[in-house]
């Protein structure tokens, strides 16, 4: 256990930062899953059915979603929540999945 005030304060700060970082990481995971679901929808939109969203709308949404995920990853690197190589790897994988199929 900590013996002085500054060590106790560091423990409190580390707990607070850990909670914030974990919530930000889970938000990034949510955006990645959303993007992959949109990608799946776009692949299935080849069989266009009337009454559903058009492939052009889905493609625009897909590109916006990719930009959002990339932006969130870059912010996480800037805040030192994740390592920069992790963000590069995640963006590269999403880029390959997004633009090799469209």
Phi and psi in radians as a Rosetta constraint file:
Dihedral C 1 N 2 CA 2 C 2 CIRCULARHARMONIC -1.215 0.35
Dihedral N 2 CA 2 C 2 N 3 CIRCULARHARMONIC 2.520 0.35
Dihedral C 2 N 3 CA 3 C 3 CIRCULARHARMONIC -1.779 0.35
Dihedral N 3 CA 3 C 3 N 4 CIRCULARHARMONIC -0.417 0.35
Dihedral C 3 N 4 CA 4 C 4 CIRCULARHARMONIC -2.194 0.35
Dihedral N 4 CA 4 C 4 N 5 CIRCULARHARMONIC 3.001 0.35
Dihedral C 4 N 5 CA 5 C 5 CIRCULARHARMONIC -1.087 0.35
Dihedral N 5 CA 5 C 5 N 6 CIRCULARHARMONIC -0.743 0.35
Dihedral C 5 N 6 CA 6 C 6 CIRCULARHARMONIC -1.151 0.35
Dihedral N 6 CA 6 C 6 N 7 CIRCULARHARMONIC -0.637 0.35
Dihedral C 6 N 7 CA 7 C 7 CIRCULARHARMONIC -1.179 0.35
Dihedral N 7 CA 7 C 7 N 8 CIRCULARHARMONIC -0.685 0.35
Dihedral C 7 N 8 CA 8 C 8 CIRCULARHARMONIC -1.132 0.35
Dihedral N 8 CA 8 C 8 N 9 CIRCULARHARMONIC -0.689 0.35
Dihedral C 8 N 9 CA 9 C 9 CIRCULARHARMONIC -1.136 0.35
Dihedral N 9 CA 9 C 9 N 10 CIRCULARHARMONIC -0.719 0.35
Dihedral C 9 N 10 CA 10 C 10 CIRCULARHARMONIC -1.079 0.35
Dihedral N 10 CA 10 C 10 N 11 CIRCULARHARMONIC -0.637 0.35
Dihedral C 10 N 11 CA 11 C 11 CIRCULARHARMONIC -1.102 0.35
Dihedral N 11 CA 11 C 11 N 12 CIRCULARHARMONIC -0.784 0.35
Dihedral C 11 N 12 CA 12 C 12 CIRCULARHARMONIC -1.097 0.35
Dihedral N 12 CA 12 C 12 N 13 CIRCULARHARMONIC -0.759 0.35
Dihedral C 12 N 13 CA 13 C 13 CIRCULARHARMONIC -1.139 0.35
Dihedral N 13 CA 13 C 13 N 14 CIRCULARHARMONIC -0.718 0.35
Dihedral C 13 N 14 CA 14 C 14 CIRCULARHARMONIC -1.122 0.35
Dihedral N 14 CA 14 C 14 N 15 CIRCULARHARMONIC -0.673 0.35
Dihedral C 14 N 15 CA 15 C 15 CIRCULARHARMONIC -1.100 0.35
Dihedral N 15 CA 15 C 15 N 16 CIRCULARHARMONIC -0.804 0.35
Dihedral C 15 N 16 CA 16 C 16 CIRCULARHARMONIC -1.050 0.35
Dihedral N 16 CA 16 C 16 N 17 CIRCULARHARMONIC -0.823 0.35
Dihedral C 16 N 17 CA 17 C 17 CIRCULARHARMONIC -1.140 0.35
Dihedral N 17 CA 17 C 17 N 18 CIRCULARHARMONIC -0.634 0.35
Dihedral C 17 N 18 CA 18 C 18 CIRCULARHARMONIC -1.080 0.35
Dihedral N 18 CA 18 C 18 N 19 CIRCULARHARMONIC -0.743 0.35
Dihedral C 18 N 19 CA 19 C 19 CIRCULARHARMONIC -1.114 0.35
Dihedral N 19 CA 19 C 19 N 20 CIRCULARHARMONIC -0.801 0.35
Dihedral C 19 N 20 CA 20 C 20 CIRCULARHARMONIC -1.110 0.35
Dihedral N 20 CA 20 C 20 N 21 CIRCULARHARMONIC -0.762 0.35
Dihedral C 20 N 21 CA 21 C 21 CIRCULARHARMONIC -1.129 0.35
Dihedral N 21 CA 21 C 21 N 22 CIRCULARHARMONIC -0.725 0.35
Dihedral C 21 N 22 CA 22 C 22 CIRCULARHARMONIC -1.135 0.35
Dihedral N 22 CA 22 C 22 N 23 CIRCULARHARMONIC -0.663 0.35
Dihedral C 22 N 23 CA 23 C 23 CIRCULARHARMONIC -1.189 0.35
Dihedral N 23 CA 23 C 23 N 24 CIRCULARHARMONIC -0.641 0.35
Dihedral C 23 N 24 CA 24 C 24 CIRCULARHARMONIC -1.192 0.35
Dihedral N 24 CA 24 C 24 N 25 CIRCULARHARMONIC -0.702 0.35
Dihedral C 24 N 25 CA 25 C 25 CIRCULARHARMONIC -1.098 0.35
Dihedral N 25 CA 25 C 25 N 26 CIRCULARHARMONIC -0.708 0.35
Dihedral C 25 N 26 CA 26 C 26 CIRCULARHARMONIC -1.193 0.35
Dihedral N 26 CA 26 C 26 N 27 CIRCULARHARMONIC -0.576 0.35
Dihedral C 26 N 27 CA 27 C 27 CIRCULARHARMONIC -1.118 0.35
Dihedral N 27 CA 27 C 27 N 28 CIRCULARHARMONIC -0.720 0.35
Dihedral C 27 N 28 CA 28 C 28 CIRCULARHARMONIC -1.091 0.35
Dihedral N 28 CA 28 C 28 N 29 CIRCULARHARMONIC -0.742 0.35
Dihedral C 28 N 29 CA 29 C 29 CIRCULARHARMONIC -1.072 0.35
Dihedral N 29 CA 29 C 29 N 30 CIRCULARHARMONIC -0.694 0.35
Dihedral C 29 N 30 CA 30 C 30 CIRCULARHARMONIC -1.081 0.35
Dihedral N 30 CA 30 C 30 N 31 CIRCULARHARMONIC -0.798 0.35
Dihedral C 30 N 31 CA 31 C 31 CIRCULARHARMONIC -1.133 0.35
Dihedral N 31 CA 31 C 31 N 32 CIRCULARHARMONIC -0.648 0.35
Dihedral C 31 N 32 CA 32 C 32 CIRCULARHARMONIC -1.109 0.35
Dihedral N 32 CA 32 C 32 N 33 CIRCULARHARMONIC -0.784 0.35
Dihedral C 32 N 33 CA 33 C 33 CIRCULARHARMONIC -1.102 0.35
Dihedral N 33 CA 33 C 33 N 34 CIRCULARHARMONIC -0.733 0.35
Dihedral C 33 N 34 CA 34 C 34 CIRCULARHARMONIC -1.065 0.35
Dihedral N 34 CA 34 C 34 N 35 CIRCULARHARMONIC -0.748 0.35
Dihedral C 34 N 35 CA 35 C 35 CIRCULARHARMONIC -1.103 0.35
Dihedral N 35 CA 35 C 35 N 36 CIRCULARHARMONIC -0.763 0.35
Dihedral C 35 N 36 CA 36 C 36 CIRCULARHARMONIC -1.149 0.35
Dihedral N 36 CA 36 C 36 N 37 CIRCULARHARMONIC -0.608 0.35
Dihedral C 36 N 37 CA 37 C 37 CIRCULARHARMONIC -1.161 0.35
Dihedral N 37 CA 37 C 37 N 38 CIRCULARHARMONIC -0.691 0.35
Dihedral C 37 N 38 CA 38 C 38 CIRCULARHARMONIC -1.119 0.35
Dihedral N 38 CA 38 C 38 N 39 CIRCULARHARMONIC -0.656 0.35
Dihedral C 38 N 39 CA 39 C 39 CIRCULARHARMONIC -1.108 0.35
Dihedral N 39 CA 39 C 39 N 40 CIRCULARHARMONIC -0.742 0.35
Dihedral C 39 N 40 CA 40 C 40 CIRCULARHARMONIC -1.109 0.35
Dihedral N 40 CA 40 C 40 N 41 CIRCULARHARMONIC -0.704 0.35
Dihedral C 40 N 41 CA 41 C 41 CIRCULARHARMONIC -1.113 0.35
Dihedral N 41 CA 41 C 41 N 42 CIRCULARHARMONIC -0.696 0.35
Dihedral C 41 N 42 CA 42 C 42 CIRCULARHARMONIC -1.143 0.35
Dihedral N 42 CA 42 C 42 N 43 CIRCULARHARMONIC -0.708 0.35
Dihedral C 42 N 43 CA 43 C 43 CIRCULARHARMONIC -1.112 0.35
Dihedral N 43 CA 43 C 43 N 44 CIRCULARHARMONIC -0.648 0.35
Dihedral C 43 N 44 CA 44 C 44 CIRCULARHARMONIC -1.388 0.35
Dihedral N 44 CA 44 C 44 N 45 CIRCULARHARMONIC -0.194 0.35
Dihedral C 44 N 45 CA 45 C 45 CIRCULARHARMONIC -1.354 0.35
Dihedral N 45 CA 45 C 45 N 46 CIRCULARHARMONIC -0.028 0.35
Dihedral C 45 N 46 CA 46 C 46 CIRCULARHARMONIC -1.046 0.35
Dihedral N 46 CA 46 C 46 N 47 CIRCULARHARMONIC -0.602 0.35
Dihedral C 46 N 47 CA 47 C 47 CIRCULARHARMONIC -1.610 0.35
Dihedral N 47 CA 47 C 47 N 48 CIRCULARHARMONIC 1.260 0.35
Dihedral C 47 N 48 CA 48 C 48 CIRCULARHARMONIC -1.184 0.35
Dihedral N 48 CA 48 C 48 N 49 CIRCULARHARMONIC 2.285 0.35
Dihedral C 48 N 49 CA 49 C 49 CIRCULARHARMONIC -2.056 0.35
Dihedral N 49 CA 49 C 49 N 50 CIRCULARHARMONIC 2.358 0.35
Dihedral C 49 N 50 CA 50 C 50 CIRCULARHARMONIC -1.095 0.35
Dihedral N 50 CA 50 C 50 N 51 CIRCULARHARMONIC 2.448 0.35
Dihedral C 50 N 51 CA 51 C 51 CIRCULARHARMONIC 1.746 0.35
Dihedral N 51 CA 51 C 51 N 52 CIRCULARHARMONIC -0.275 0.35
Dihedral C 51 N 52 CA 52 C 52 CIRCULARHARMONIC -1.712 0.35
Dihedral N 52 CA 52 C 52 N 53 CIRCULARHARMONIC 3.013 0.35
Dihedral C 52 N 53 CA 53 C 53 CIRCULARHARMONIC -1.201 0.35
Dihedral N 53 CA 53 C 53 N 54 CIRCULARHARMONIC 2.544 0.35
Dihedral C 53 N 54 CA 54 C 54 CIRCULARHARMONIC -1.313 0.35
Dihedral N 54 CA 54 C 54 N 55 CIRCULARHARMONIC 2.728 0.35
Dihedral C 54 N 55 CA 55 C 55 CIRCULARHARMONIC -1.038 0.35
Dihedral N 55 CA 55 C 55 N 56 CIRCULARHARMONIC -0.588 0.35
Dihedral C 55 N 56 CA 56 C 56 CIRCULARHARMONIC -1.139 0.35
Dihedral N 56 CA 56 C 56 N 57 CIRCULARHARMONIC -0.724 0.35
Dihedral C 56 N 57 CA 57 C 57 CIRCULARHARMONIC -1.132 0.35
Dihedral N 57 CA 57 C 57 N 58 CIRCULARHARMONIC -0.701 0.35
Dihedral C 57 N 58 CA 58 C 58 CIRCULARHARMONIC -1.160 0.35
Dihedral N 58 CA 58 C 58 N 59 CIRCULARHARMONIC -0.694 0.35
Dihedral C 58 N 59 CA 59 C 59 CIRCULARHARMONIC -1.122 0.35
Dihedral N 59 CA 59 C 59 N 60 CIRCULARHARMONIC -0.741 0.35
Dihedral C 59 N 60 CA 60 C 60 CIRCULARHARMONIC -1.112 0.35
Dihedral N 60 CA 60 C 60 N 61 CIRCULARHARMONIC -0.752 0.35
Dihedral C 60 N 61 CA 61 C 61 CIRCULARHARMONIC -1.091 0.35
Dihedral N 61 CA 61 C 61 N 62 CIRCULARHARMONIC -0.672 0.35
Dihedral C 61 N 62 CA 62 C 62 CIRCULARHARMONIC -1.107 0.35
Dihedral N 62 CA 62 C 62 N 63 CIRCULARHARMONIC -0.764 0.35
Dihedral C 62 N 63 CA 63 C 63 CIRCULARHARMONIC -1.164 0.35
Dihedral N 63 CA 63 C 63 N 64 CIRCULARHARMONIC -0.691 0.35
Dihedral C 63 N 64 CA 64 C 64 CIRCULARHARMONIC -1.122 0.35
Dihedral N 64 CA 64 C 64 N 65 CIRCULARHARMONIC -0.685 0.35
Dihedral C 64 N 65 CA 65 C 65 CIRCULARHARMONIC -1.128 0.35
Dihedral N 65 CA 65 C 65 N 66 CIRCULARHARMONIC -0.723 0.35
Dihedral C 65 N 66 CA 66 C 66 CIRCULARHARMONIC -1.093 0.35
Dihedral N 66 CA 66 C 66 N 67 CIRCULARHARMONIC -0.743 0.35
Dihedral C 66 N 67 CA 67 C 67 CIRCULARHARMONIC -1.087 0.35
Dihedral N 67 CA 67 C 67 N 68 CIRCULARHARMONIC -0.672 0.35
Dihedral C 67 N 68 CA 68 C 68 CIRCULARHARMONIC -1.144 0.35
Dihedral N 68 CA 68 C 68 N 69 CIRCULARHARMONIC -0.778 0.35
Dihedral C 68 N 69 CA 69 C 69 CIRCULARHARMONIC -1.107 0.35
Dihedral N 69 CA 69 C 69 N 70 CIRCULARHARMONIC -0.775 0.35
Dihedral C 69 N 70 CA 70 C 70 CIRCULARHARMONIC -1.087 0.35
Dihedral N 70 CA 70 C 70 N 71 CIRCULARHARMONIC -0.702 0.35
Dihedral C 70 N 71 CA 71 C 71 CIRCULARHARMONIC -1.109 0.35
Dihedral N 71 CA 71 C 71 N 72 CIRCULARHARMONIC -0.784 0.35
Dihedral C 71 N 72 CA 72 C 72 CIRCULARHARMONIC -1.113 0.35
Dihedral N 72 CA 72 C 72 N 73 CIRCULARHARMONIC -0.671 0.35
Dihedral C 72 N 73 CA 73 C 73 CIRCULARHARMONIC -1.140 0.35
Dihedral N 73 CA 73 C 73 N 74 CIRCULARHARMONIC -0.724 0.35
Dihedral C 73 N 74 CA 74 C 74 CIRCULARHARMONIC -1.126 0.35
Dihedral N 74 CA 74 C 74 N 75 CIRCULARHARMONIC -0.669 0.35
Dihedral C 74 N 75 CA 75 C 75 CIRCULARHARMONIC -1.137 0.35
Dihedral N 75 CA 75 C 75 N 76 CIRCULARHARMONIC -0.684 0.35
Dihedral C 75 N 76 CA 76 C 76 CIRCULARHARMONIC -1.120 0.35
Dihedral N 76 CA 76 C 76 N 77 CIRCULARHARMONIC -0.644 0.35
Dihedral C 76 N 77 CA 77 C 77 CIRCULARHARMONIC -1.167 0.35
Dihedral N 77 CA 77 C 77 N 78 CIRCULARHARMONIC -0.741 0.35
Dihedral C 77 N 78 CA 78 C 78 CIRCULARHARMONIC -1.096 0.35
Dihedral N 78 CA 78 C 78 N 79 CIRCULARHARMONIC -0.635 0.35
Dihedral C 78 N 79 CA 79 C 79 CIRCULARHARMONIC -1.481 0.35
Dihedral N 79 CA 79 C 79 N 80 CIRCULARHARMONIC 0.012 0.35
Dihedral C 79 N 80 CA 80 C 80 CIRCULARHARMONIC 1.079 0.35
Dihedral N 80 CA 80 C 80 N 81 CIRCULARHARMONIC 0.664 0.35
Dihedral C 80 N 81 CA 81 C 81 CIRCULARHARMONIC -1.497 0.35
Dihedral N 81 CA 81 C 81 N 82 CIRCULARHARMONIC -0.711 0.35
Dihedral C 81 N 82 CA 82 C 82 CIRCULARHARMONIC -2.209 0.35
Dihedral N 82 CA 82 C 82 N 83 CIRCULARHARMONIC 2.823 0.35
Dihedral C 82 N 83 CA 83 C 83 CIRCULARHARMONIC -1.324 0.35
Dihedral N 83 CA 83 C 83 N 84 CIRCULARHARMONIC 2.609 0.35
Dihedral C 83 N 84 CA 84 C 84 CIRCULARHARMONIC -1.125 0.35
Dihedral N 84 CA 84 C 84 N 85 CIRCULARHARMONIC -0.604 0.35
Dihedral C 84 N 85 CA 85 C 85 CIRCULARHARMONIC -1.203 0.35
Dihedral N 85 CA 85 C 85 N 86 CIRCULARHARMONIC -0.555 0.35
Dihedral C 85 N 86 CA 86 C 86 CIRCULARHARMONIC -1.111 0.35
Dihedral N 86 CA 86 C 86 N 87 CIRCULARHARMONIC -0.781 0.35
Dihedral C 86 N 87 CA 87 C 87 CIRCULARHARMONIC -1.127 0.35
Dihedral N 87 CA 87 C 87 N 88 CIRCULARHARMONIC -0.729 0.35
Dihedral C 87 N 88 CA 88 C 88 CIRCULARHARMONIC -1.087 0.35
Dihedral N 88 CA 88 C 88 N 89 CIRCULARHARMONIC -0.756 0.35
Dihedral C 88 N 89 CA 89 C 89 CIRCULARHARMONIC -1.099 0.35
Dihedral N 89 CA 89 C 89 N 90 CIRCULARHARMONIC -0.787 0.35
Dihedral C 89 N 90 CA 90 C 90 CIRCULARHARMONIC -1.122 0.35
Dihedral N 90 CA 90 C 90 N 91 CIRCULARHARMONIC -0.775 0.35
Dihedral C 90 N 91 CA 91 C 91 CIRCULARHARMONIC -1.128 0.35
Dihedral N 91 CA 91 C 91 N 92 CIRCULARHARMONIC -0.686 0.35
Dihedral C 91 N 92 CA 92 C 92 CIRCULARHARMONIC -1.125 0.35
Dihedral N 92 CA 92 C 92 N 93 CIRCULARHARMONIC -0.755 0.35
Dihedral C 92 N 93 CA 93 C 93 CIRCULARHARMONIC -1.110 0.35
Dihedral N 93 CA 93 C 93 N 94 CIRCULARHARMONIC -0.767 0.35
Dihedral C 93 N 94 CA 94 C 94 CIRCULARHARMONIC -1.141 0.35
Dihedral N 94 CA 94 C 94 N 95 CIRCULARHARMONIC -0.674 0.35
Dihedral C 94 N 95 CA 95 C 95 CIRCULARHARMONIC -1.073 0.35
Dihedral N 95 CA 95 C 95 N 96 CIRCULARHARMONIC -0.806 0.35
Dihedral C 95 N 96 CA 96 C 96 CIRCULARHARMONIC -1.064 0.35
Dihedral N 96 CA 96 C 96 N 97 CIRCULARHARMONIC -0.789 0.35
Dihedral C 96 N 97 CA 97 C 97 CIRCULARHARMONIC -1.159 0.35
Dihedral N 97 CA 97 C 97 N 98 CIRCULARHARMONIC -0.610 0.35
Dihedral C 97 N 98 CA 98 C 98 CIRCULARHARMONIC -1.356 0.35
Dihedral N 98 CA 98 C 98 N 99 CIRCULARHARMONIC -0.846 0.35
Dihedral C 98 N 99 CA 99 C 99 CIRCULARHARMONIC -1.690 0.35
Dihedral N 99 CA 99 C 99 N 100 CIRCULARHARMONIC -0.163 0.35
Dihedral C 99 N 100 CA 100 C 100 CIRCULARHARMONIC -1.468 0.35
Dihedral N 100 CA 100 C 100 N 101 CIRCULARHARMONIC -0.365 0.35
Dihedral C 100 N 101 CA 101 C 101 CIRCULARHARMONIC -1.663 0.35
Dihedral N 101 CA 101 C 101 N 102 CIRCULARHARMONIC -0.402 0.35
